[in-house]
Amino acid sequence: MAEDRPTRRYPQNLQGVLQLAVDVGPAPDGPDSFQPMSEERKLWLRDALADVCKGQMDEVTQIKKCLAVLRREGKSEREGEDEEDEDEREAAFEIVSELCENLDNARDLMTLGGLDLCISQYLCHAQSGLRWRAAQLIAICAQNMPQVQVHLFSTGVLPKLLQLTDSDPDPTVRVKALYAVSCLVREQESGFQAFLSHDGVSVLMRGMQSDIEKLRTKSAFLLLNLLTSHPKQKDAVVSMGMVQQLVSVLRSPHLSFHEHVLGALCCLVEDCPQGLKDCRNPSLGLKELLRERTRELQGKEESQEELAFCEQLRVVCFPGQQSDDNGMDR
């Protein structure tokens, strides 16, 4: 009887069920060896598939309920929303964000109009807690989901996210908006083209110069990631004066995110003649800056990556110069 069978924990999606079915099935004797499925295995698969379908249906229902909360008309902005209403909306965002870590749920949210709702009503909401949660949900859904990315680009959300990154008064909103930008443009060539056309690189530069530590670090890391993922766009980035701006950032008192800035410079001198020429320009003073930075970081275990970038730049930009244990250039 069914109640006599031990309780089993089934995978949470169809891919997991199929993989587990392969894992627990008997190994074939050869490439052409087929065996009829046992009744026990048939029963297990039927139960597992039913459990997955039920779970997915329940999750879609949860998403719909959360969207009903988010679509609910609140008080006018003049009156302000009461604390309880804001808490309910924030809780709805938290639930949907967790559910949309599952790619199928992210796609369902898009189909149900949830992403359009985020863009039209919540990225510009008066409450910062709702703005950043909307940006975070967009990021979660866009990550590794080309179909969702294409839809989001069609809505024109990128310039809105860049504006939030650049100038929102709340630091968390700025960081979460940058997270969403990253998930949209990081691995997609057309997305990066749109990012360039909306002057996204300048937004990253201003982010590196902000007083928000997370924004500085994430801006520099995203620039490094973009240059690594889209090497064909180096000339376009260099033409914006990027080498000079990055060196200017390095002249400020040393901070940990400078490692990513040096990494970005290393990208811009590799297979990019104009980037290399800019770095070698004596008026920039990069050779002396690298010498000083190397001396400053020498012997610090946590700075080994940054020291490696300094050495890489020295070798590429100023070949023939010798370095020693105390710094660059005897």
C-alpha positions as YAML, in Angstrom:
chain: A
units: angstrom
residues:
- id: 1
  name: MET
  ca: [0.00, 0.00, 0.00]
- id: 2
  name: ALA
  ca: [1.10, 3.58, -0.60]
- id: 3
  name: GLU
  ca: [1.19, 4.43, 3.11]
- id: 4
  name: ASP
  ca: [3.62, 1.56, 3.71]
- id: 5
  name: ARG
  ca: [6.23, 3.09, 1.39]
- id: 6
  name: PRO
  ca: [8.92, 5.20, 3.08]
- id: 7
  name: THR
  ca: [8.57, 8.97, 2.69]
- id: 8
  name: ARG
  ca: [10.80, 10.29, -0.10]
- id: 9
  name: ARG
  ca: [12.10, 13.78, -0.75]
- id: 10
  name: TYR
  ca: [11.58, 14.48, -4.43]
- id: 11
  name: PRO
  ca: [13.48, 16.96, -6.60]
- id: 12
  name: GLN
  ca: [11.83, 20.35, -7.02]
- id: 13
  name: ASN
  ca: [11.77, 20.51, -10.82]
- id: 14
  name: LEU
  ca: [11.41, 18.26, -13.83]
- id: 15
  name: GLN
  ca: [15.09, 18.37, -14.71]
- id: 16
  name: GLY
  ca: [15.91, 17.12, -11.23]
- id: 17
  name: VAL
  ca: [13.42, 14.29, -11.50]
- id: 18
  name: LEU
  ca: [14.81, 13.11, -14.83]
- id: 19
  name: GLN
  ca: [18.40, 13.31, -13.59]
- id: 20
  name: LEU
  ca: [17.55, 11.35, -10.46]
- id: 21
  name: ALA
  ca: [15.71, 8.76, -12.53]
- id: 22
  name: VAL
  ca: [18.90, 8.23, -14.52]
- id: 23
  name: ASP
  ca: [21.02, 8.12, -11.37]
- id: 24
  name: VAL
  ca: [18.92, 5.52, -9.57]
- id: 25
  name: GLY
  ca: [18.21, 3.38, -12.64]
- id: 26
  name: PRO
  ca: [20.22, 0.24, -13.41]
- id: 27
  name: ALA
  ca: [23.32, 0.75, -15.51]
- id: 28
  name: PRO
  ca: [22.91, -0.65, -19.07]
- id: 29
  name: ASP
  ca: [25.10, -3.55, -20.10]
- id: 30
  name: GLY
  ca: [25.95, -1.88, -23.38]
- id: 31
  name: PRO
  ca: [25.00, 0.97, -25.71]
- id: 32
  name: ASP
  ca: [22.11, -1.02, -27.18]
- id: 33
  name: SER
  ca: [20.96, -2.61, -23.95]
- id: 34
  name: PHE
  ca: [17.42, -1.70, -22.88]
- id: 35
  name: GLN
  ca: [15.45, -3.05, -19.96]
- id: 36
  name: PRO
  ca: [11.74, -2.69, -19.27]
- id: 37
  name: MET
  ca: [10.98, -0.30, -16.41]
- id: 38
  name: SER
  ca: [10.01, -2.09, -13.22]
- id: 39
  name: GLU
  ca: [6.63, -1.41, -11.63]
- id: 40
  name: GLU
  ca: [8.35, 0.01, -8.57]
- id: 41
  name: ARG
  ca: [10.32, 2.48, -10.67]
- id: 42
  name: LYS
  ca: [7.21, 3.45, -12.65]
- id: 43
  name: LEU
  ca: [5.39, 4.16, -9.41]
- id: 44
  name: TRP
  ca: [8.32, 6.21, -8.09]
- id: 45
  name: LEU
  ca: [8.50, 8.33, -11.25]
- id: 46
  name: ARG
  ca: [4.74, 8.88, -11.30]
- id: 47
  name: ASP
  ca: [4.77, 10.03, -7.67]
- id: 48
  name: ALA
  ca: [7.81, 12.26, -8.23]
- id: 49
  name: LEU
  ca: [6.32, 13.95, -11.30]
- id: 50
  name: ALA
  ca: [3.03, 14.50, -9.50]
- id: 51
  name: ASP
  ca: [4.88, 16.03, -6.57]
- id: 52
  name: VAL
  ca: [6.86, 18.37, -8.83]
- id: 53
  name: CYS
  ca: [3.76, 19.48, -10.74]
- id: 54
  name: LYS
  ca: [1.92, 20.13, -7.48]
- id: 55
  name: GLY
  ca: [4.88, 22.08, -6.09]
- id: 56
  name: GLN
  ca: [5.22, 24.21, -9.21]
- id: 57
  name: MET
  ca: [1.48, 24.89, -9.25]
- id: 58
  name: ASP
  ca: [1.66, 25.94, -5.60]
- id: 59
  name: GLU
  ca: [4.58, 28.27, -6.36]
- id: 60
  name: VAL
  ca: [2.75, 29.92, -9.26]
- id: 61
  name: THR
  ca: [-0.22, 30.42, -6.94]
- id: 62
  name: GLN
  ca: [2.09, 32.07, -4.40]
- id: 63
  name: ILE
  ca: [3.46, 34.37, -7.09]
- id: 64
  name: LYS
  ca: [-0.06, 35.35, -8.15]
- id: 65
  name: LYS
  ca: [-1.03, 36.13, -4.56]
- id: 66
  name: CYS
  ca: [2.06, 38.27, -4.09]
- id: 67
  name: LEU
  ca: [1.34, 40.13, -7.32]
- id: 68
  name: ALA
  ca: [-2.19, 40.81, -6.07]
- id: 69
  name: VAL
  ca: [-0.65, 42.50, -3.02]
- id: 70
  name: LEU
  ca: [1.74, 44.51, -5.18]
- id: 71
  name: ARG
  ca: [-1.03, 45.55, -7.58]
- id: 72
  name: ARG
  ca: [-3.30, 46.65, -4.78]
- id: 73
  name: GLU
  ca: [-4.03, 50.35, -4.84]
- id: 74
  name: GLY
  ca: [-2.51, 52.12, -1.90]
- id: 75
  name: LYS
  ca: [-3.05, 55.55, -0.52]
- id: 76
  name: SER
  ca: [-2.08, 58.47, -2.66]
- id: 77
  name: GLU
  ca: [1.52, 59.54, -2.46]
- id: 78
  name: ARG
  ca: [0.37, 62.75, -0.79]
- id: 79
  name: GLU
  ca: [-1.26, 60.82, 2.02]
- id: 80
  name: GLY
  ca: [1.60, 58.33, 2.23]
- id: 81
  name: GLU
  ca: [1.36, 54.60, 2.76]
- id: 82
  name: ASP
  ca: [0.91, 53.29, 6.25]
- id: 83
  name: GLU
  ca: [3.66, 51.12, 7.69]
- id: 84
  name: GLU
  ca: [1.61, 47.93, 7.58]
- id: 85
  name: ASP
  ca: [0.88, 48.29, 3.88]
- id: 86
  name: GLU
  ca: [4.55, 48.89, 3.10]
- id: 87
  name: ASP
  ca: [5.54, 45.86, 5.16]
- id: 88
  name: GLU
  ca: [3.10, 43.68, 3.21]
- id: 89
  name: ARG
  ca: [4.50, 44.83, -0.09]
- id: 90
  name: GLU
  ca: [8.08, 44.29, 1.05]
- id: 91
  name: ALA
  ca: [7.17, 40.79, 2.25]
- id: 92
  name: ALA
  ca: [5.56, 40.05, -1.13]
- id: 93
  name: PHE
  ca: [8.77, 41.09, -2.88]
- id: 94
  name: GLU
  ca: [10.84, 38.89, -0.57]
- id: 95
  name: ILE
  ca: [8.68, 35.84, -1.29]
- id: 96
  name: VAL
  ca: [8.68, 36.35, -5.05]
- id: 97
  name: SER
  ca: [12.43, 36.99, -5.09]
- id: 98
  name: GLU
  ca: [13.08, 33.70, -3.34]
- id: 99
  name: LEU
  ca: [10.72, 31.81, -5.66]
- id: 100
  name: CYS
  ca: [12.30, 33.35, -8.76]
- id: 101
  name: GLU
  ca: [15.68, 31.85, -7.95]
- id: 102
  name: ASN
  ca: [14.02, 28.99, -9.87]
- id: 103
  name: LEU
  ca: [14.30, 29.89, -13.57]
- id: 104
  name: ASP
  ca: [10.83, 28.50, -14.38]
- id: 105
  name: ASN
  ca: [9.29, 30.80, -11.79]
- id: 106
  name: ALA
  ca: [11.21, 33.78, -13.17]
- id: 107
  name: ARG
  ca: [9.75, 33.05, -16.59]
- id: 108
  name: ASP
  ca: [6.26, 32.70, -15.08]
- id: 109
  name: LEU
  ca: [6.63, 36.04, -13.30]
- id: 110
  name: MET
  ca: [7.47, 37.68, -16.62]
- id: 111
  name: THR
  ca: [4.44, 36.07, -18.28]
- id: 112
  name: LEU
  ca: [2.18, 37.21, -15.44]
- id: 113
  name: GLY
  ca: [3.31, 40.82, -15.87]
- id: 114
  name: GLY
  ca: [5.27, 40.96, -12.64]
- id: 115
  name: LEU
  ca: [8.41, 42.47, -14.17]
- id: 116
  name: ASP
  ca: [6.41, 45.14, -15.98]
- id: 117
  name: LEU
  ca: [4.79, 45.98, -12.63]
- id: 118
  name: CYS
  ca: [8.22, 46.36, -11.01]
- id: 119
  name: ILE
  ca: [9.30, 48.76, -13.72]
- id: 120
  name: SER
  ca: [6.14, 50.86, -13.98]
- id: 121
  name: GLN
  ca: [5.24, 51.20, -10.30]
- id: 122
  name: TYR
  ca: [8.14, 50.27, -8.04]
- id: 123
  name: LEU
  ca: [11.46, 51.43, -9.48]
- id: 124
  name: CYS
  ca: [10.19, 54.97, -9.01]
- id: 125
  name: HIS
  ca: [8.27, 54.34, -5.76]
- id: 126
  name: ALA
  ca: [8.55, 56.87, -2.93]
- id: 127
  name: GLN
  ca: [9.63, 54.16, -0.47]
- id: 128
  name: SER
  ca: [13.28, 53.20, -0.91]
- id: 129
  name: GLY
  ca: [12.66, 49.72, 0.54]
- id: 130
  name: LEU
  ca: [10.31, 48.99, -2.35]
- id: 131
  name: ARG
  ca: [12.60, 50.55, -4.96]
- id: 132
  name: TRP
  ca: [15.57, 48.38, -4.07]
- id: 133
  name: ARG
  ca: [13.48, 45.23, -3.77]
- id: 134
  name: ALA
  ca: [12.08, 45.84, -7.25]
- id: 135
  name: ALA
  ca: [15.59, 46.28, -8.65]
- id: 136
  name: GLN
  ca: [16.74, 43.14, -6.87]
- id: 137
  name: LEU
  ca: [13.85, 41.10, -8.29]
- id: 138
  name: ILE
  ca: [14.68, 42.31, -11.80]
- id: 139
  name: ALA
  ca: [18.28, 41.23, -11.27]
- id: 140
  name: ILE
  ca: [17.32, 37.77, -10.01]
- id: 141
  name: CYS
  ca: [15.01, 37.15, -12.96]
- id: 142
  name: ALA
  ca: [17.44, 38.47, -15.57]
- id: 143
  name: GLN
  ca: [20.42, 36.46, -14.38]
- id: 144
  name: ASN
  ca: [21.24, 33.67, -16.85]
- id: 145
  name: MET
  ca: [17.83, 34.10, -18.55]
- id: 146
  name: PRO
  ca: [18.21, 35.46, -22.12]
- id: 147
  name: GLN
  ca: [14.44, 35.34, -22.68]
- id: 148
  name: VAL
  ca: [13.84, 37.57, -19.67]
- id: 149
  name: GLN
  ca: [16.73, 39.85, -20.65]
- id: 150
  name: VAL
  ca: [15.23, 40.41, -24.11]
- id: 151
  name: HIS
  ca: [11.87, 41.26, -22.55]
- id: 152
  name: LEU
  ca: [13.43, 43.69, -20.09]
- id: 153
  name: PHE
  ca: [15.36, 45.48, -22.83]
- id: 154
  name: SER
  ca: [12.12, 45.87, -24.77]
- id: 155
  name: THR
  ca: [10.62, 47.76, -21.82]
- id: 156
  name: GLY
  ca: [13.40, 50.34, -21.81]
- id: 157
  name: VAL
  ca: [14.38, 49.59, -18.23]
- id: 158
  name: LEU
  ca: [18.15, 49.95, -18.67]
- id: 159
  name: PRO
  ca: [18.30, 53.78, -18.56]
- id: 160
  name: LYS
  ca: [16.03, 53.75, -15.50]
- id: 161
  name: LEU
  ca: [18.36, 51.36, -13.70]
- id: 162
  name: LEU
  ca: [21.40, 53.43, -14.69]
- id: 163
  name: GLN
  ca: [19.73, 56.56, -13.36]
- id: 164
  name: LEU
  ca: [19.00, 54.85, -10.04]
- id: 165
  name: THR
  ca: [22.59, 53.62, -9.87]
- id: 166
  name: ASP
  ca: [23.87, 57.10, -10.55]
- id: 167
  name: SER
  ca: [21.72, 59.33, -8.40]
- id: 168
  name: ASP
  ca: [19.22, 57.63, -6.10]
- id: 169
  name: PRO
  ca: [19.43, 59.14, -2.59]
- id: 170
  name: ASP
  ca: [19.39, 55.70, -0.96]
- id: 171
  name: PRO
  ca: [22.70, 53.74, -1.07]
- id: 172
  name: THR
  ca: [21.00, 50.33, -1.10]
- id: 173
  name: VAL
  ca: [18.88, 51.30, -4.12]
- id: 174
  name: ARG
  ca: [22.01, 52.33, -5.99]
- id: 175
  name: VAL
  ca: [23.78, 49.05, -5.24]
- id: 176
  name: LYS
  ca: [20.75, 46.89, -6.16]
- id: 177
  name: ALA
  ca: [20.14, 48.86, -9.35]
- id: 178
  name: LEU
  ca: [23.76, 48.22, -10.38]
- id: 179
  name: TYR
  ca: [23.20, 44.54, -9.63]
- id: 180
  name: ALA
  ca: [20.27, 44.57, -12.07]
- id: 181
  name: VAL
  ca: [22.34, 46.38, -14.70]
- id: 182
  name: SER
  ca: [25.07, 43.77, -14.31]
- id: 183
  name: CYS
  ca: [22.66, 40.87, -14.80]
- id: 184
  name: LEU
  ca: [21.26, 42.52, -17.94]
- id: 185
  name: VAL
  ca: [24.47, 43.40, -19.78]
- id: 186
  name: ARG
  ca: [27.25, 41.19, -18.45]
- id: 187
  name: GLU
  ca: [27.09, 38.31, -20.92]
- id: 188
  name: GLN
  ca: [25.00, 39.77, -23.75]
- id: 189
  name: GLU
  ca: [26.67, 41.62, -26.61]
- id: 190
  name: SER
  ca: [23.57, 43.61, -27.56]
- id: 191
  name: GLY
  ca: [23.05, 44.43, -23.90]
- id: 192
  name: PHE
  ca: [26.57, 45.80, -23.62]
- id: 193
  name: GLN
  ca: [26.03, 47.87, -26.77]
- id: 194
  name: ALA
  ca: [22.93, 49.38, -25.16]
- id: 195
  name: PHE
  ca: [24.92, 49.97, -21.98]
- id: 196
  name: LEU
  ca: [27.55, 51.91, -23.97]
- id: 197
  name: SER
  ca: [24.92, 53.92, -25.84]
- id: 198
  name: HIS
  ca: [23.37, 55.03, -22.54]
- id: 199
  name: ASP
  ca: [26.80, 56.12, -21.22]
- id: 200
  name: GLY
  ca: [26.89, 53.29, -18.71]
- id: 201
  name: VAL
  ca: [30.67, 53.44, -18.48]
- id: 202
  name: SER
  ca: [30.46, 56.97, -17.09]
- id: 203
  name: VAL
  ca: [27.96, 55.73, -14.51]
- id: 204
  name: LEU
  ca: [30.50, 53.11, -13.42]
- id: 205
  name: MET
  ca: [33.24, 55.72, -13.20]
- id: 206
  name: ARG
  ca: [31.10, 57.91, -10.96]
- id: 207
  name: GLY
  ca: [30.25, 54.83, -8.92]
- id: 208
  name: MET
  ca: [33.97, 54.23, -8.33]
- id: 209
  name: GLN
  ca: [34.30, 57.79, -7.08]
- id: 210
  name: SER
  ca: [31.30, 57.63, -4.71]
- id: 211
  name: ASP
  ca: [31.52, 57.38, -0.94]
- id: 212
  name: ILE
  ca: [29.55, 54.10, -0.92]
- id: 213
  name: GLU
  ca: [32.02, 51.25, -0.50]
- id: 214
  name: LYS
  ca: [29.86, 48.54, -2.07]
- id: 215
  name: LEU
  ca: [29.07, 50.75, -5.05]
- id: 216
  name: ARG
  ca: [32.75, 51.52, -5.61]
- id: 217
  name: THR
  ca: [33.72, 47.86, -5.48]
- id: 218
  name: LYS
  ca: [30.86, 46.58, -7.61]
- id: 219
  name: SER
  ca: [31.31, 49.32, -10.22]
- id: 220
  name: ALA
  ca: [35.00, 48.50, -10.66]
- id: 221
  name: PHE
  ca: [34.35, 44.76, -10.72]
- id: 222
  name: LEU
  ca: [31.60, 45.13, -13.34]
- id: 223
  name: LEU
  ca: [33.86, 47.22, -15.58]
- id: 224
  name: LEU
  ca: [36.58, 44.56, -15.33]
- id: 225
  name: ASN
  ca: [34.03, 41.83, -16.07]
- id: 226
  name: LEU
  ca: [32.61, 43.69, -19.09]
- id: 227
  name: LEU
  ca: [36.04, 44.32, -20.60]
- id: 228
  name: THR
  ca: [36.89, 40.65, -20.14]
- id: 229
  name: SER
  ca: [33.59, 39.43, -21.61]
- id: 230
  name: HIS
  ca: [33.48, 41.91, -24.52]
- id: 231
  name: PRO
  ca: [37.08, 42.40, -25.71]
- id: 232
  name: LYS
  ca: [35.91, 43.76, -29.08]
- id: 233
  name: GLN
  ca: [34.57, 46.85, -27.33]
- id: 234
  name: LYS
  ca: [37.89, 47.91, -25.81]
- id: 235
  name: ASP
  ca: [38.55, 50.55, -28.48]
- id: 236
  name: ALA
  ca: [35.17, 52.13, -27.83]
- id: 237
  name: VAL
  ca: [35.85, 52.26, -24.09]
- id: 238
  name: VAL
  ca: [39.37, 53.65, -24.57]
- id: 239
  name: SER
  ca: [38.03, 56.38, -26.85]
- id: 240
  name: MET
  ca: [35.98, 57.66, -23.89]
- id: 241
  name: GLY
  ca: [39.20, 58.51, -22.04]
- id: 242
  name: MET
  ca: [38.89, 55.47, -19.80]
- id: 243
  name: VAL
  ca: [42.64, 54.98, -19.26]
- id: 244
  name: GLN
  ca: [43.06, 58.51, -17.95]
- id: 245
  name: GLN
  ca: [39.99, 58.21, -15.70]
- id: 246
  name: LEU
  ca: [41.10, 54.89, -14.21]
- id: 247
  name: VAL
  ca: [44.58, 56.22, -13.47]
- id: 248
  name: SER
  ca: [42.94, 59.22, -11.79]
- id: 249
  name: VAL
  ca: [41.02, 56.82, -9.53]
- id: 250
  name: LEU
  ca: [44.27, 55.06, -8.63]
- id: 251
  name: ARG
  ca: [45.78, 58.38, -7.51]
- id: 252
  name: SER
  ca: [43.28, 58.61, -4.66]
- id: 253
  name: PRO
  ca: [44.24, 57.06, -1.27]
- id: 254
  name: HIS
  ca: [44.53, 53.31, -1.66]
- id: 255
  name: LEU
  ca: [41.35, 51.23, -1.28]
- id: 256
  name: SER
  ca: [40.73, 47.53, -1.85]
- id: 257
  name: PHE
  ca: [38.67, 48.06, -5.03]
- id: 258
  name: HIS
  ca: [41.78, 49.45, -6.75]
- id: 259
  name: GLU
  ca: [42.64, 45.83, -7.51]
- id: 260
  name: HIS
  ca: [39.73, 45.74, -9.99]
- id: 261
  name: VAL
  ca: [40.76, 49.13, -11.43]
- id: 262
  name: LEU
  ca: [44.26, 47.81, -12.14]
- id: 263
  name: GLY
  ca: [42.72, 44.68, -13.64]
- id: 264
  name: ALA
  ca: [40.65, 46.85, -15.98]
- id: 265
  name: LEU
  ca: [43.79, 48.72, -17.07]
- id: 266
  name: CYS
  ca: [45.47, 45.38, -17.79]
- id: 267
  name: CYS
  ca: [42.54, 44.53, -20.07]
- id: 268
  name: LEU
  ca: [42.82, 47.85, -21.88]
- id: 269
  name: VAL
  ca: [46.49, 47.37, -22.80]
- id: 270
  name: GLU
  ca: [46.03, 43.83, -24.11]
- id: 271
  name: ASP
  ca: [45.46, 43.70, -27.88]
- id: 272
  name: CYS
  ca: [44.46, 47.38, -27.80]
- id: 273
  name: PRO
  ca: [47.13, 49.68, -29.29]
- id: 274
  name: GLN
  ca: [45.44, 52.93, -28.28]
- id: 275
  name: GLY
  ca: [45.01, 51.75, -24.70]
- id: 276
  name: LEU
  ca: [48.69, 50.85, -24.55]
- id: 277
  name: LYS
  ca: [49.65, 54.20, -26.06]
- id: 278
  name: ASP
  ca: [47.55, 56.07, -23.50]
- id: 279
  name: CYS
  ca: [49.16, 54.19, -20.61]
- id: 280
  name: ARG
  ca: [52.64, 54.96, -21.90]
- id: 281
  name: ASN
  ca: [51.95, 58.68, -22.24]
- id: 282
  name: PRO
  ca: [54.54, 60.33, -19.93]
- id: 283
  name: SER
  ca: [52.08, 63.03, -18.89]
- id: 284
  name: LEU
  ca: [49.93, 60.34, -17.24]
- id: 285
  name: GLY
  ca: [52.75, 59.37, -14.86]
- id: 286
  name: LEU
  ca: [51.63, 55.74, -14.73]
- id: 287
  name: LYS
  ca: [55.16, 54.32, -14.42]
- id: 288
  name: GLU
  ca: [55.86, 56.28, -11.26]
- id: 289
  name: LEU
  ca: [52.39, 55.50, -9.89]
- id: 290
  name: LEU
  ca: [52.97, 51.76, -10.37]
- id: 291
  name: ARG
  ca: [56.34, 52.03, -8.65]
- id: 292
  name: GLU
  ca: [54.80, 53.78, -5.65]
- id: 293
  name: ARG
  ca: [51.88, 51.38, -5.43]
- id: 294
  name: THR
  ca: [54.18, 48.35, -5.58]
- id: 295
  name: ARG
  ca: [56.27, 49.71, -2.72]
- id: 296
  name: GLU
  ca: [53.13, 50.44, -0.72]
- id: 297
  name: LEU
  ca: [51.73, 46.92, -1.11]
- id: 298
  name: GLN
  ca: [54.97, 44.94, -0.90]
- id: 299
  name: GLY
  ca: [54.79, 42.15, 1.69]
- id: 300
  name: LYS
  ca: [51.03, 42.38, 2.23]
- id: 301
  name: GLU
  ca: [49.52, 38.93, 1.78]
- id: 302
  name: GLU
  ca: [46.05, 40.29, 0.99]
- id: 303
  name: SER
  ca: [47.45, 42.41, -1.87]
- id: 304
  name: GLN
  ca: [49.08, 39.70, -3.98]
- id: 305
  name: GLU
  ca: [46.52, 39.96, -6.83]
- id: 306
  name: GLU
  ca: [46.90, 43.72, -6.97]
- id: 307
  name: LEU
  ca: [50.70, 43.42, -6.99]
- id: 308
  name: ALA
  ca: [50.42, 40.94, -9.86]
- id: 309
  name: PHE
  ca: [48.36, 43.46, -11.85]
- id: 310
  name: CYS
  ca: [50.98, 46.16, -11.15]
- id: 311
  name: GLU
  ca: [53.73, 43.88, -12.43]
- id: 312
  name: GLN
  ca: [51.69, 42.90, -15.49]
- id: 313
  name: LEU
  ca: [51.15, 46.56, -16.38]
- id: 314
  name: ARG
  ca: [54.82, 47.34, -15.84]
- id: 315
  name: VAL
  ca: [55.97, 44.51, -18.11]
- id: 316
  name: VAL
  ca: [53.52, 45.39, -20.90]
- id: 317
  name: CYS
  ca: [53.71, 49.19, -20.76]
- id: 318
  name: PHE
  ca: [57.32, 49.73, -19.78]
- id: 319
  name: PRO
  ca: [59.33, 46.74, -21.06]
- id: 320
  name: GLY
  ca: [63.03, 46.58, -20.33]
- id: 321
  name: GLN
  ca: [62.63, 48.08, -16.90]
- id: 322
  name: GLN
  ca: [63.91, 45.94, -14.05]
- id: 323
  name: SER
  ca: [62.03, 45.42, -10.80]
- id: 324
  name: ASP
  ca: [63.36, 44.41, -7.42]
- id: 325
  name: ASP
  ca: [61.95, 43.29, -4.08]
- id: 326
  name: ASN
  ca: [61.50, 46.86, -2.92]
- id: 327
  name: GLY
  ca: [59.71, 48.23, -5.95]
- id: 328
  name: MET
  ca: [59.99, 48.89, -9.65]
- id: 329
  name: ASP
  ca: [62.92, 50.26, -11.61]
- id: 330
  name: ARG
  ca: [66.37, 50.14, -10.17]
...
